[in-house]
């Protein structure tokens, strides 16, 4: 098994500025650290190095996407506005999505890193791969950035690689705690991309991620949202995979599986209220790898999204990378026994009821 790994130091140089979590400082809001800062990504990279796993992976270089690549998904006026502000002192992509000088180039590099890993998987250079990119992308829409995201890393990568490789069907499985509204919007009328989002119900964006959002036109039935109650843990997520994700994938039969990979559904995350642990991410990765082996020659690629616990993101990330590569390191997750022992980790009746409602959507896949 060969696993690709993409990282670039410039990802960490994307500047989100001072904030109290995500609100800008004012006379009534004390300056602090923005939630979307470099620490979680840096510490993930650092733990990978300390574990010795990095040197056993196939390193994939970042090649920035062009403005034409971005325009496969994004409005050119929006692209131009982000570039203009980035050439100056920065600005805001819409609301509470700040960026600094040079962030346009870094965002192009992040989308390019995602595209490069996908290209390597589709070309057969690696079996699977992970792009540890920043800024994230799954909230960015056609003409606006949202939720700390400037450009849609995964949609741009899919559209760019579809033009190159000519594949027929792609499935995205977004396990970030927030709804993947941007990825959904990119392919809402497109039956050649199945979009699945598992997220905390009504968290962010508040007005999206509902069961009724099933796609439109030829794409109707090819968008599945699984909004879970706050407090859902390992049992609920594994049930979602068994009852919704895997049956949907087998019904759809994709040529490639893509994961917008956020680790903010963990029990330690400050911007979510779920209870996953590194073992959960390891098991979900294992299940997707098995599906990819059964359906599309093992082709599985992941692009980093959210995750705001600097202490815990690295252990979730390492678990995923160990599973992808088939290499176990000597690093143990010190938090794992604590989070596994949390009351409510098994599937609860109200969670099972929510899953059953979403399960009905699988039959809509043509």
Secondary structure by P-SEA (a helix, b strand, c coil): cbbbbbbbccccccccccccccccccccccbbbbcccaaaaaaaaaaaaaaccccccbbbbbbbbccccccccccaaaaaaaaaaaaccccccccccccccaaaaaaaaaaaaaaaaaaaaaacccccccccccccccccccccccccccccaaaaaaaaaaaaccccbbbbbbcccccaaaaaaaccccccbbbbbbccccccccccccccccccccccccbbbbbbcccccaaaaaaaaaccaaaaaaaacccbbbbccccccccccccccbbbcaaaaaaaaaaaaaaaaaccccbbbbbbccccccccaaaaaaaaaaaaacccccccccaaaaaaacccccccaaaaaaaaaaaaaccccc
